[in-house]
Amino acid sequence: MQVKERGIILIPIDFTKQSLLAVKQSYNLAKYTHSKLVLLHVYTKTGEESYDALNKLTKQTEQESGVPTEFMNVKGDIYEEVDRVAEELGATLIIAGLESHMKFRNIVGSSASKLIRKAPCPVITIRGNDHRDGCENILLPLDLSTETREKVDAAVQFAQYFGASIRILGVFDPADAAYENQLLAYSHQVKQFIKSKGISCTNKSIPAKDVAETVVEYANKIETDLIMIMNKPGLNVGEFFGGTDAQRIVDISNIPVMTIQPMKRESLVHFGTGF
């Protein structure tokens, strides 16, 4: 019997607290998805390679996680190199700690936001300081775009891996009754679909003008472990969770955020042997 090749989880490393936390956050996910970890250090000047520190961290990570771990050391721009290496390796997921040069808030439409928009696979960003050892609750904000179904499928896959519940959230403009009615109907359909997969699911609708703040506030209220959003470049500004809203959720959330990339491939996430 042929053994299926492991998936690859790519983690940018700059030795900040957040990037090291991202490594630890990856352990359970790597085990459940039969993935190996690749620690990527990107340096800009000769002499900043940090080979000894990387080698030590790699050995420590493999020992603690119990999964195969490698490191890569490349010269260049952190944002460009992460996407390039992810594409080159066929990575199934990127986990990035948002601190230091990985911040959104000092950059507009480029750098870290560009990393996420152009990533060839889903990206989990971690800004908070809490180490989450599992995933019991997944928050799934919904809109009416066609790409949303891909996000639903990914949430179902994650929930099945971790035995998690899914919490659906619909955010709508209080002045748009037609959108509200359509969103309520769609949320109910999605809830029934998720429950048909044997997954515990609830749905909630909230009228609000500020989508990002509403999502993060509700995520904290229900103590969710992961927020799943969709990367949808090119959508018009009237559609929720396109452009600015998605970026702001990542920027202000103290809870890990998973950004799903719209894909035309047969499998959305395709982690290891399960997808």
N, C-alpha and C positions, 0 to 999 in steps of 0.2 A: 504493500500500500504506500502510495506517495504521500509524504508529509507536506502539508500546505505551508508555504512560506509565511513567516511571522510578519505582522504589520509593524510599522515604524512610527513611534511617537517622537517628534523632534522638539527639543527644549532649548531655546536660546539661553546662554549662560553668561552673565557678566559679574557673578559673585556678589551681587546685591542680595539683600534679604529676600526680596520678592522672587528673584530668579531661583534662589535655593529652595524657597517654599514651593515654587512650581515643580521642582524635581520631586519633592516629597509627595505632592498632590498626585503625581503621576503613577505612584506605585500600584494602587489597587486597580486603576484603569488598565495598566499594562498587563497585570495578571489576568483580569477578566477577559481582555481582548487578545490574549496570547501575542502581545507585541513586545518588541525590544525597544529600549530607550537609546536615543542618540542625543548627546549633549553637544550643542553647537556654540563654540566661542568665536566671536568675530572681533578681530582687532584692527586698528587703523594704522599703527606704526610698528615697524620692526623693533623687537624687544618687549612687546606686550603680549607675546604668545601664551604665557602662563602654562607651559606644558606640565610642570610639576604639579601645580594646583589642580589642573584638569585631570591628570592621571590619578591623583589621590581621590578627587571627587567621584570619578568614574568607578573606581574600585569600591569606594564606600557605598555608592548608590546600588551597585550590583549586589553587594553583600546584604544591604538593608532590604532591598526590594525583592530579591530572589529572581530577578529577570535579567536577561542579557543586556549589558549596557556598553556603549561605545562612545567615543568623543571625536569631534572634528574641530580643527583649528583653521580658520580661513581669514584672509585679509580682505577688507572691503567695508562697505556700508552695511550696518546691522540689518536694516529693513530689507534691502535688496537681496542680501545674501541668504537670509532666512527663507524667503520665497524661492530663490534659485535652488538652494540645497533641498528644500522640501520637494520641489519638482523633480530634481535629479534622483533623489532617493525613492520617490514614489511614496512619500510619507502619508500616513492615514490621518494624522492629527498633529497640530502644533499646540504646545502649551507654553504661554508666555506670561511672565510676571511683569506687571506694569509698574515700573519704578525707574528712577534715573532716566536714561535716554529712551526708555520704552513708554514714556507718558504720552497721552493724547493732548492734554490740555494746553500745551505750549505750541502746538502745531495745527495748522488748518489745512485739511485736504491732502496731506502728504505724510511722510514718515510712518509712524505707527499705524495710522488709519490706512495708509497705502499698503502696508504689510498685510493687513486684514483683507482689504478689498481685493488684492491681487493674489492672495494665497491659493494654492492649488488644492487645498483640503480644509476641513473645518479647523477653527482656531478657538482654543479656550484661553481667555485672558483672566488673570488673577490679580486683583488689586488689594483685597483685604488681607489682614494679618492672621486670620483664623485658619488653622490646619483642619481640613475636612477629610475625615478618614473614610467616608463613604458617600453615598448619594441617596437620600431617602425621599426628597421632594424635588421635582423638576417644575419650574415655572415656564409655561408655554404661552407667551403673548401672541394673539392671533390678529390678523387683518384679513382682507378679502382678496389679496393678490394670489395669482396662480402658483407662485413659488411656495406659498405657505404649506402646501401638502408635503413637500419635501421635508420641511422642518418637523411636521407631525410624525412622519416616518422615522426620522432620526430620534425624536423624543421617545417613541415606542421602543426602538432598539436599545437605547440607554436604560430605560425603565426596566426592560426585561433582563438586562445584564445585572443591574443593581437591586432588583426587587423594589424599585421606587414607585412612588405615586406621581401622577402628573396633575398639575394645577393649571387649568386654562384661564387666561385673562384676556378679556376683550376691552379695549379702551376706545371710546368713541367721542366725537365732538358733541357736546350737549345740544347744539343747534341743528344737528343733522339727523333727523328722525329716520329717514330712509336708510342711511348707513347703519344706524343702530339696529333697526329691525333685521336687516340682512345679516349683520354680525351676530346677533343673538341666535338666529336660525342656524347659521354656520357653526357657531360654537357648540350648539346642542348636537349637531351631526358629528362633529369631531369627538365630542365626549362619548357618544354612543359607539363610535368606531374604536376608540381607545379601550373602552370597557369590554368590547367584544374580543379584545386581545388578552383579557384576563388581568388588566391593569387597573388599579384604583384611580379614579379620576373625578375631579370636581371642576365646575366652571363658575366664573365670576365676571360681571360686566361693570365697568366704572366709567361714568361720564367725566371727562377731563380735557383740558386744553393742552397740558404739558404731558406728553406721552412718556418720556423718559423718566421723569420724576415719579410719575404714578406707578410705573412698572417697578422701579427700585424700591419705592416705599411699600408697595404691596408685597414684594419679595421678602423684605425684612419682616413684615408683619406676620407672614405665614412661615417664616424661618425656612425658606427654600435653600437648597444646596447648589442649584445651578439654574441660570436663566438661559433659555435658548432663543436666539434671534436669527433673522435671515439677512444675509448680505445681498442687497438688491440694487446694484449700481444702475443708474440710468432711469429709475422710476421718477415720475413727476412728483412735485413737492406736495401734492394733495394726498399721496398715499402714505399711510402710517408705516413706520419701521423702514423707511428708505432713507439713505443719506444721513442727515443730521440726527434724527431720532436714534438710529442704531448706534452711531458714534457716541452720542451722549450717554446712552445706557452703559456702554463699555467704560466711558470716562468717569461716571459718577458712582458706579456700582461697587459696593464693598463685597459683593457676592460674585463668585466666578461666573463668567458669561461665555457661552459657546456660540460662536458665529458660524452658521452653516453657509457654505458656498453653493449657489445653484449649479447643479451638475447635469450634464446630459448622459453621463455614463449610467450603466444599468444599476450599479449599486451606489447609494448615497455616501455611506461612511465606510463600509467594507472593512471592518476591523477583524483581522485574523481569521479565525475559523467560523465566526458566528454570523457573518453578514453576507 
